[in-house]
Amino acid sequence: MYEEVRSAARAALLELLDAAALKPGQQVVIGCSSSEIVGQKIGKGSTPEAAKAVVDEILPILNERGLYLAAQCCEHLNRALIVEHEAVPGAEIVNVLPQPKAGSSFATAAYKAFRHPVALEEIRADAGLDIGGTLIGMHLKKVAVPVRLEQNRVGQAMVLAARVRPKYIG
């Protein structure tokens, strides 16, 4: 099952990255309900293995492109974000540590995979994936536009995507 999850997460991310045309240094916020991936109601079947499968698949792709993952925690941590410290120099860091069922399995897996993880209350990301209805919109820059994905499921979870429209002057 987790190989299918990895494959679907990879496909969804690659579709988003193609549509968003991001440059190195930009941030991608991802919210991921491992419960939804395995067919449970969000917050009711946290599955660290499913979350780790997603992180293990997407993080190398983002790293290879010089992009930063902002992993959204669940409502137990007010949807805080786990990011690499180098991605947010000078940002106001908060003192939280995500755990499965108390911060999200996905954010926990990202925290463990990052070299120097920190938590923030908010961020303004350039693109995002919402795996399982986690509501990432508050962490995107203004004027985000939806990206329709062919790969619109990871496991049993619905996937939505958005990118930020570049500012045009003139």
NUMI-299693 format. One record per residue (C-alpha): residue number from 0; residue in three letters; chain; z, y, x. Coordinates in nm, 4 decimals, decimal comma, m for minus. Each point is the difference from the previous one (the first is absolute). Example, Ala and Ser with C-alpha at 12.3 -4.5 7.8 and 13.67 -1.06 7.14 Angstrom:
! residues 2
+-----+-----+---+----------+----------+----------+
!   k !   r ! c !       c3 !       c2 !       c1 !
+-----+-----+---+----------+----------+----------+
!   0 ! ALA ! A !   0,7800 !  m0,4500 !   1,2300 !
!   1 ! SER ! A !  m0,0660 !   0,3440 !   0,1370 !
+-----+-----+---+----------+----------+----------+
***
This chain:
! residues 170
+-----+-----+---+----------+----------+----------+
!   k !   r ! c !       c3 !       c2 !       c1 !
+-----+-----+---+----------+----------+----------+
!   0 ! MET ! A !   0,0000 !   0,0000 !   0,0000 !
!   1 ! TYR ! A !   0,0933 !   0,2520 !   0,2694 !
!   2 ! GLU ! A !  m0,3364 !  m0,0370 !   0,1728 !
!   3 ! GLU ! A !  m0,1630 !   0,1205 !  m0,3237 !
!   4 ! VAL ! A !   0,2488 !   0,2882 !  m0,0137 !
!   5 ! ARG ! A !  m0,0853 !   0,0968 !   0,3580 !
!   6 ! SER ! A !  m0,3729 !  m0,0173 !  m0,0681 !
!   7 ! ALA ! A !   0,0251 !   0,2088 !  m0,3172 !
!   8 ! ALA ! A !   0,2214 !   0,2625 !   0,1654 !
!   9 ! ARG ! A !  m0,2451 !   0,0270 !   0,2884 !
!  10 ! ALA ! A !  m0,2988 !   0,0384 !  m0,2322 !
!  11 ! ALA ! A !   0,1721 !   0,2664 !  m0,2120 !
!  12 ! LEU ! A !   0,1077 !   0,1982 !   0,3060 !
!  13 ! LEU ! A !  m0,3456 !  m0,0159 !   0,1594 !
!  14 ! GLU ! A !  m0,1602 !   0,1225 !  m0,3235 !
!  15 ! LEU ! A !   0,2423 !   0,2913 !  m0,0130 !
!  16 ! LEU ! A !  m0,0555 !   0,0890 !   0,3645 !
!  17 ! ASP ! A !  m0,3777 !  m0,0030 !  m0,0480 !
!  18 ! ALA ! A !   0,0298 !   0,2346 !  m0,2980 !
!  19 ! ALA ! A !   0,2587 !   0,2312 !   0,1554 !
!  20 ! ALA ! A !  m0,1690 !   0,0536 !   0,3396 !
!  21 ! LEU ! A !   0,3323 !   0,0679 !   0,1702 !
!  22 ! LYS ! A !   0,0396 !   0,1252 !   0,3541 !
!  23 ! PRO ! A !   0,2488 !  m0,1269 !   0,2585 !
!  24 ! GLY ! A !   0,3461 !   0,1411 !  m0,0557 !
!  25 ! GLN ! A !  m0,0255 !   0,0087 !  m0,3794 !
!  26 ! GLN ! A !   0,2411 !  m0,1839 !  m0,2268 !
!  27 ! VAL ! A !  m0,0493 !  m0,2679 !  m0,2638 !
!  28 ! VAL ! A !   0,2814 !  m0,0515 !  m0,2485 !
!  29 ! ILE ! A !   0,0332 !  m0,3481 !  m0,1425 !
!  30 ! GLY ! A !   0,2344 !  m0,1115 !  m0,2714 !
!  31 ! CYS ! A !   0,0148 !  m0,3729 !  m0,0531 !
!  32 ! SER ! A !   0,1889 !  m0,2082 !  m0,2531 !
!  33 ! SER ! A !   0,0409 !  m0,3484 !   0,1402 !
!  34 ! SER ! A !   0,1322 !  m0,0973 !  m0,3439 !
!  35 ! GLU ! A !  m0,3297 !   0,0958 !  m0,1632 !
!  36 ! ILE ! A !  m0,1965 !  m0,1815 !   0,2714 !
!  37 ! VAL ! A !   0,1662 !  m0,3273 !  m0,0957 !
!  38 ! GLY ! A !  m0,0370 !   0,0628 !  m0,3741 !
!  39 ! GLN ! A !   0,3474 !   0,1314 !  m0,0790 !
!  40 ! LYS ! A !   0,0950 !   0,3317 !  m0,1593 !
!  41 ! ILE ! A !   0,0407 !   0,2795 !   0,2563 !
!  42 ! GLY ! A !   0,3474 !  m0,0146 !   0,1549 !
!  43 ! LYS ! A !   0,0828 !  m0,3431 !  m0,1430 !
!  44 ! GLY ! A !  m0,1363 !  m0,2488 !   0,2544 !
!  45 ! SER ! A !   0,0101 !   0,1594 !   0,3418 !
!  46 ! THR ! A !  m0,1832 !  m0,2253 !   0,2439 !
!  47 ! PRO ! A !   0,0394 !   0,0954 !   0,3673 !
!  48 ! GLU ! A !  m0,2687 !  m0,2507 !   0,1028 !
!  49 ! ALA ! A !  m0,2638 !   0,1668 !  m0,2201 !
!  50 ! ALA ! A !   0,0979 !   0,3443 !   0,1276 !
!  51 ! LYS ! A !  m0,0144 !  m0,1169 !   0,3615 !
!  52 ! ALA ! A !  m0,3448 !  m0,1509 !  m0,0594 !
!  53 ! VAL ! A !  m0,1278 !   0,3401 !  m0,1168 !
!  54 ! VAL ! A !   0,1607 !   0,1921 !   0,2883 !
!  55 ! ASP ! A !  m0,1205 !  m0,2532 !   0,2577 !
!  56 ! GLU ! A !  m0,3569 !   0,0386 !  m0,1259 !
!  57 ! ILE ! A !  m0,0269 !   0,3753 !  m0,0523 !
!  58 ! LEU ! A !   0,2034 !   0,1415 !   0,2873 !
!  59 ! PRO ! A !  m0,2356 !  m0,1169 !   0,2780 !
!  60 ! ILE ! A !  m0,2974 !   0,1509 !  m0,1868 !
!  61 ! LEU ! A !   0,1732 !   0,3362 !  m0,0320 !
!  62 ! ASN ! A !   0,1200 !  m0,0097 !   0,3617 !
!  63 ! GLU ! A !  m0,3491 !  m0,0840 !   0,1246 !
!  64 ! ARG ! A !  m0,1356 !   0,3108 !  m0,1761 !
!  65 ! GLY ! A !   0,2820 !   0,2255 !   0,1167 !
!  66 ! LEU ! A !   0,1345 !   0,0398 !  m0,3533 !
!  67 ! TYR ! A !   0,3642 !  m0,0072 !  m0,1043 !
!  68 ! LEU ! A !   0,1555 !  m0,2078 !  m0,2761 !
!  69 ! ALA ! A !   0,2585 !   0,1647 !  m0,2229 !
!  70 ! ALA ! A !   0,1674 !  m0,2909 !  m0,1817 !
!  71 ! GLN ! A !   0,1552 !   0,1105 !  m0,3266 !
!  72 ! CYS ! A !   0,3419 !  m0,1334 !  m0,0892 !
!  73 ! CYS ! A !   0,0961 !  m0,0764 !  m0,3591 !
!  74 ! GLU ! A !   0,2064 !   0,2157 !  m0,2346 !
!  75 ! HIS ! A !   0,3270 !  m0,1345 !   0,1462 !
!  76 ! LEU ! A !  m0,0731 !   0,2262 !   0,2988 !
!  77 ! ASN ! A !  m0,1623 !   0,2760 !  m0,2083 !
!  78 ! ARG ! A !  m0,3460 !  m0,1126 !   0,1158 !
!  79 ! ALA ! A !   0,0765 !   0,1062 !   0,3577 !
!  80 ! LEU ! A !  m0,2603 !  m0,0890 !   0,2606 !
!  81 ! ILE ! A !   0,0171 !  m0,2033 !   0,3167 !
!  82 ! VAL ! A !  m0,2289 !   0,1354 !   0,2730 !
!  83 ! GLU ! A !  m0,0468 !  m0,0111 !   0,3749 !
!  84 ! HIS ! A !   0,1965 !   0,2840 !   0,1572 !
!  85 ! GLU ! A !  m0,3031 !   0,1137 !   0,2024 !
!  86 ! ALA ! A !  m0,1887 !   0,0608 !  m0,3260 !
!  87 ! VAL ! A !   0,2448 !   0,2649 !  m0,1168 !
!  88 ! PRO ! A !   0,1302 !   0,2042 !   0,2941 !
!  89 ! GLY ! A !   0,2486 !   0,2583 !  m0,1185 !
!  90 ! ALA ! A !   0,0372 !  m0,1517 !  m0,3470 !
!  91 ! GLU ! A !   0,3384 !  m0,0173 !  m0,1655 !
!  92 ! ILE ! A !   0,1117 !  m0,3606 !   0,0398 !
!  93 ! VAL ! A !   0,2361 !  m0,1609 !  m0,2502 !
!  94 ! ASN ! A !   0,2477 !  m0,2750 !   0,0747 !
!  95 ! VAL ! A !  m0,0985 !  m0,3004 !  m0,2103 !
!  96 ! LEU ! A !  m0,0909 !  m0,3572 !   0,0806 !
!  97 ! PRO ! A !  m0,2124 !  m0,1862 !  m0,2561 !
!  98 ! GLN ! A !   0,0919 !  m0,3531 !  m0,0999 !
!  99 ! PRO ! A !  m0,1719 !  m0,2427 !  m0,2347 !
! 100 ! LYS ! A !   0,1175 !   0,0812 !  m0,3550 !
! 101 ! ALA ! A !   0,1442 !   0,3310 !   0,1260 !
! 102 ! GLY ! A !  m0,2821 !   0,2022 !   0,1464 !
! 103 ! SER ! A !  m0,2847 !  m0,2517 !  m0,0356 !
! 104 ! SER ! A !  m0,1110 !  m0,3053 !   0,1879 !
! 105 ! PHE ! A !  m0,3155 !   0,1868 !   0,1037 !
! 106 ! ALA ! A !   0,1864 !   0,2948 !   0,1554 !
! 107 ! THR ! A !   0,2372 !  m0,2470 !   0,1668 !
! 108 ! ALA ! A !  m0,2934 !  m0,1906 !   0,1517 !
! 109 ! ALA ! A !  m0,1554 !   0,3268 !   0,1219 !
! 110 ! TYR ! A !   0,3330 !   0,1112 !   0,1483 !
! 111 ! LYS ! A !   0,0209 !  m0,3254 !   0,1962 !
! 112 ! ALA ! A !  m0,3636 !   0,0247 !   0,1155 !
! 113 ! PHE ! A !   0,0103 !   0,3632 !   0,1200 !
! 114 ! ARG ! A !   0,0861 !   0,0906 !   0,3586 !
! 115 ! HIS ! A !   0,2260 !   0,2948 !  m0,0902 !
! 116 ! PRO ! A !   0,0472 !   0,0148 !  m0,3782 !
! 117 ! VAL ! A !   0,1533 !   0,2954 !  m0,1768 !
! 118 ! ALA ! A !   0,0491 !   0,0848 !  m0,3661 !
! 119 ! LEU ! A !  m0,1102 !   0,3179 !  m0,1744 !
! 120 ! GLU ! A !   0,0564 !   0,1309 !  m0,3507 !
! 121 ! GLU ! A !  m0,3591 !   0,1075 !  m0,0390 !
! 122 ! ILE ! A !  m0,3371 !   0,0215 !   0,1659 !
! 123 ! ARG ! A !  m0,3434 !   0,1359 !  m0,0869 !
! 124 ! ALA ! A !  m0,2351 !  m0,2858 !   0,0820 !
! 125 ! ASP ! A !  m0,3784 !   0,0174 !   0,0164 !
! 126 ! ALA ! A !  m0,0681 !  m0,3244 !  m0,1902 !
! 127 ! GLY ! A !   0,1950 !  m0,2750 !  m0,1666 !
! 128 ! LEU ! A !   0,0142 !  m0,3444 !  m0,1512 !
! 129 ! ASP ! A !   0,2237 !  m0,0872 !  m0,2911 !
! 130 ! ILE ! A !   0,0471 !  m0,3748 !  m0,0176 !
! 131 ! GLY ! A !   0,1798 !  m0,0930 !  m0,3206 !
! 132 ! GLY ! A !   0,0713 !   0,3316 !  m0,1723 !
! 133 ! THR ! A !   0,2351 !   0,1596 !   0,2511 !
! 134 ! LEU ! A !  m0,1047 !   0,3614 !  m0,0750 !
! 135 ! ILE ! A !  m0,1004 !   0,1424 !   0,3385 !
! 136 ! GLY ! A !  m0,1533 !   0,3221 !  m0,1362 !
! 137 ! MET ! A !   0,2994 !   0,2152 !   0,0940 !
! 138 ! HIS ! A !  m0,0716 !  m0,0764 !   0,3657 !
! 139 ! LEU ! A !  m0,3666 !   0,1033 !   0,0043 !
! 140 ! LYS ! A !  m0,1337 !   0,3429 !   0,0824 !
! 141 ! LYS ! A !  m0,1054 !   0,2067 !  m0,2993 !
! 142 ! VAL ! A !  m0,3365 !  m0,0621 !  m0,1625 !
! 143 ! ALA ! A !  m0,0067 !  m0,3741 !   0,0581 !
! 144 ! VAL ! A !  m0,2920 !  m0,1789 !  m0,1582 !
! 145 ! PRO ! A !  m0,0061 !  m0,3627 !  m0,1125 !
! 146 ! VAL ! A !  m0,1970 !  m0,2544 !   0,1972 !
! 147 ! ARG ! A !  m0,1285 !  m0,2911 !  m0,2070 !
! 148 ! LEU ! A !   0,0340 !  m0,3188 !   0,1988 !
! 149 ! GLU ! A !  m0,1913 !  m0,3222 !  m0,0414 !
! 150 ! GLN ! A !   0,3111 !  m0,1724 !   0,1387 !
! 151 ! ASN ! A !   0,2332 !   0,1200 !  m0,2741 !
! 152 ! ARG ! A !   0,2603 !  m0,2769 !   0,0260 !
! 153 ! VAL ! A !   0,2298 !  m0,1310 !   0,2706 !
! 154 ! GLY ! A !   0,1381 !  m0,3239 !  m0,1308 !
! 155 ! GLN ! A !   0,0895 !   0,0785 !  m0,3612 !
! 156 ! ALA ! A !   0,0598 !   0,3707 !   0,0714 !
! 157 ! MET ! A !  m0,2405 !   0,2675 !  m0,1170 !
! 158 ! VAL ! A !  m0,1197 !   0,2294 !   0,2806 !
! 159 ! LEU ! A !  m0,0765 !   0,3689 !  m0,0423 !
! 160 ! ALA ! A !  m0,1208 !   0,2278 !   0,2776 !
! 161 ! ALA ! A !  m0,0404 !   0,3705 !   0,0654 !
! 162 ! ARG ! A !  m0,1307 !   0,2279 !   0,2685 !
! 163 ! VAL ! A !   0,0443 !   0,3699 !   0,0480 !
! 164 ! ARG ! A !  m0,3000 !   0,2193 !  m0,0526 !
! 165 ! PRO ! A !  m0,0603 !   0,2152 !   0,3076 !
! 166 ! LYS ! A !   0,0404 !   0,3718 !  m0,0527 !
! 167 ! TYR ! A !  m0,3262 !   0,1848 !  m0,0275 !
! 168 ! ILE ! A !  m0,0185 !   0,3692 !   0,0700 !
! 169 ! GLY ! A !  m0,2940 !   0,2142 !  m0,0979 !
+-----+-----+---+----------+----------+----------+
***
